[in-house]
Amino acid sequence: MHAPAEPEFLACRIDGYTELPPGKLANLVTYLEMTRPPPPRAPARPDLTLVETTRDPDAYRALYRRIGARWLWMGRLALSDAALARTLAGPRLVSRTLVRAGEAIGLMEVAFGEDGEAELAYFGLVPEAIGGGSGRWLMDAALAQAFARPIARLTVHTCTFDHPDAVAFYVRSGFRPYKRAIEIHDDPRLAGYYPRETAAERWPVIQPAT
Ligand SMILES: CC(C)(COP(=O)(O)OP(=O)(O)OC[C@H]1O[C@@H](n2cnc3c(N)ncnc32)[C@H](O)[C@@H]1OP(=O)(O)O)[C@@H](O)C(=O)NCCC(=O)NCCS
C-alpha cells in the first residue's frame, strides 16, 4: 500500500512578494457570512425559473464550465463521474439551475453542514446573463433555499479569479466579510480542465520551464 503523498509547503512572506512555483496560481479569497436573510430585493421576473440541477455528470460539467470557465472554476471538475454524482445526490446539497427562455443561465448551490451552518458553495451566471438583474433574482432564491432550513449562519467565499464585483454584490446581498485567505493551486488549464486560452486575457498561462 502506498503512503499518502506528503503535502508540499511553500514559505510565504507575511510582507512582500512570494514567488509561485511554475504551474501554480494564487488567489486572494474573501469569506463572508450572514446570520439572518434580508428581505428579498429583486423585482418579479416571470421570465426566470429555478429547476433542479441535472445530476448527469457530463451535463452538469457543461453548465459548470459555461458559467465558470471565465473565472477558472475547477472544484467540481476534479471529481470523477461517481464522486460528482454522489455529491449532487447528497441530501445536504441543494443545487438549482436558473432557466430563462428554456436555457440554463445560472447555477446556485447551498451545502448544508452538520453544525447548523450552510455554505453558498456555487453561485454564478453564464457570461451573457451577467448584468441584467438575474443575479439579484437568483440571490433572493438562494437565500430562500438556505434559510428554509433552520441554519444559524450562511457563509460564502469568493476569490480574485471571480467577477470583480462579486464581493460588492455579496455585501449588497447582506453578507459581511469576516476573513481572507491566500489559496495556491494548480492552474486548471495546465491540468487539462480548460483550454489554455481560457481567461488568458486576465490570467495568461505561464508555461513552466522544461
Ligand atoms: C456575481 C454575479 C452573480 C452577479 O450577477 P449580476 O448579473 O452582476 O447581478 P445583477 O445584474 O442581477 O445585479 C446587480 C445590480 O444591478 C441591478 N440590475 C442590473 N440590471 C438590472 C435590470 N435589468 N433590472 C433590474 N435590476 C437590474 C440589480 O438589481 C442589482 O442591484 P442591487 O445589487 O442593488 O440589488 C455575476 O457577476 C456572476 O455570475 N459572476 C460570475 C461568477 C461569480 O463571480 N460568482 C460569484 C463568486 S463565486
Ligand as a Chemical Component Dictionary entry (heavy atoms), coordinates in Angstrom:
data_LIG
# 
_chem_comp.id                   LIG 
_chem_comp.type                 NON-POLYMER 
_chem_comp.pdbx_formal_charge   0 
_chem_comp.three_letter_code    LIG 
# 
loop_
_chem_comp_atom.comp_id 
_chem_comp_atom.atom_id 
_chem_comp_atom.alt_atom_id 
_chem_comp_atom.type_symbol 
_chem_comp_atom.charge 
_chem_comp_atom.model_Cartn_x 
_chem_comp_atom.model_Cartn_y 
_chem_comp_atom.model_Cartn_z 
_chem_comp_atom.pdbx_ordinal 
LIG C1  C1  C 0 -21.924 37.630 -9.082  1  
LIG C2  C2  C 0 -22.981 37.663 -10.165 2  
LIG C3  C3  C 0 -23.940 36.516 -9.997  3  
LIG C4  C4  C 0 -23.761 38.969 -10.029 4  
LIG O1  O1  O 0 -24.724 38.994 -11.043 5  
LIG P1  P1  P 0 -25.065 40.307 -11.882 6  
LIG O2  O2  O 0 -25.735 39.876 -13.120 7  
LIG O3  O3  O 0 -23.879 41.181 -11.999 8  
LIG O4  O4  O 0 -26.055 40.979 -10.938 9  
LIG P2  P2  P 0 -27.378 41.747 -11.283 10 
LIG O5  O5  O 0 -27.292 42.459 -12.592 11 
LIG O6  O6  O 0 -28.526 40.853 -11.096 12 
LIG O7  O7  O 0 -27.399 42.722 -10.068 13 
LIG C5  C5  C 0 -26.563 43.803 -9.941  14 
LIG C6  C6  C 0 -27.416 45.004 -9.583  15 
LIG O8  O8  O 0 -27.908 45.610 -10.763 16 
LIG C7  C7  C 0 -29.335 45.669 -10.741 17 
LIG N1  N1  N 0 -29.788 45.454 -12.126 18 
LIG C8  C8  C 0 -28.983 45.363 -13.187 19 
LIG N2  N2  N 0 -29.718 45.224 -14.297 20 
LIG C9  C9  C 0 -30.982 45.191 -13.946 21 
LIG C10 C10 C 0 -32.194 45.058 -14.657 22 
LIG N3  N3  N 0 -32.236 44.972 -15.977 23 
LIG N4  N4  N 0 -33.327 45.035 -13.956 24 
LIG C11 C11 C 0 -33.298 45.145 -12.622 25 
LIG N5  N5  N 0 -32.174 45.290 -11.910 26 
LIG C12 C12 C 0 -31.027 45.320 -12.552 27 
LIG C13 C13 C 0 -29.722 44.577 -9.785  28 
LIG O9  O9  O 0 -30.986 44.800 -9.213  29 
LIG C14 C14 C 0 -28.625 44.673 -8.768  30 
LIG O10 O10 O 0 -28.828 45.738 -7.885  31 
LIG P3  P3  P 0 -28.607 45.541 -6.307  32 
LIG O11 O11 O 0 -27.330 44.762 -6.136  33 
LIG O12 O12 O 0 -28.531 46.909 -5.755  34 
LIG O13 O13 O 0 -29.796 44.761 -5.857  35 
LIG C15 C15 C 0 -22.364 37.621 -11.578 36 
LIG O14 O14 O 0 -21.461 38.675 -11.716 37 
LIG C16 C16 C 0 -21.664 36.333 -11.914 38 
LIG O15 O15 O 0 -22.276 35.321 -12.208 39 
LIG N6  N6  N 0 -20.324 36.337 -11.903 40 
LIG C17 C17 C 0 -19.516 35.207 -12.299 41 
LIG C18 C18 C 0 -19.403 34.158 -11.235 42 
LIG C19 C19 C 0 -19.007 34.761 -9.930  43 
LIG O16 O16 O 0 -18.115 35.593 -9.854  44 
LIG N7  N7  N 0 -19.709 34.328 -8.881  45 
LIG C20 C20 C 0 -19.521 34.866 -7.560  46 
LIG C21 C21 C 0 -18.385 34.311 -6.853  47 
LIG S1  S1  S 0 -18.477 32.595 -6.529  48 
# 
loop_
_chem_comp_bond.comp_id 
_chem_comp_bond.atom_id_1 
_chem_comp_bond.atom_id_2 
_chem_comp_bond.value_order 
_chem_comp_bond.pdbx_ordinal 
LIG C1  C2  SING 1  
LIG C2  C3  SING 2  
LIG C2  C4  SING 3  
LIG C2  C15 SING 4  
LIG C4  O1  SING 5  
LIG O1  P1  SING 6  
LIG P1  O2  DOUB 7  
LIG P1  O3  SING 8  
LIG P1  O4  SING 9  
LIG O4  P2  SING 10 
LIG P2  O5  DOUB 11 
LIG P2  O6  SING 12 
LIG P2  O7  SING 13 
LIG O7  C5  SING 14 
LIG C5  C6  SING 15 
LIG C6  O8  SING 16 
LIG C6  C14 SING 17 
LIG O8  C7  SING 18 
LIG C7  N1  SING 19 
LIG C7  C13 SING 20 
LIG N1  C8  SING 21 
LIG N1  C12 SING 22 
LIG C8  N2  DOUB 23 
LIG N2  C9  SING 24 
LIG C9  C10 SING 25 
LIG C9  C12 DOUB 26 
LIG C10 N3  SING 27 
LIG C10 N4  DOUB 28 
LIG N4  C11 SING 29 
LIG C11 N5  DOUB 30 
LIG N5  C12 SING 31 
LIG C13 O9  SING 32 
LIG C13 C14 SING 33 
LIG C14 O10 SING 34 
LIG O10 P3  SING 35 
LIG P3  O11 DOUB 36 
LIG P3  O12 SING 37 
LIG P3  O13 SING 38 
LIG C15 O14 SING 39 
LIG C15 C16 SING 40 
LIG C16 O15 DOUB 41 
LIG C16 N6  SING 42 
LIG N6  C17 SING 43 
LIG C17 C18 SING 44 
LIG C18 C19 SING 45 
LIG C19 O16 DOUB 46 
LIG C19 N7  SING 47 
LIG N7  C20 SING 48 
LIG C20 C21 SING 49 
LIG C21 S1  SING 50 
# 
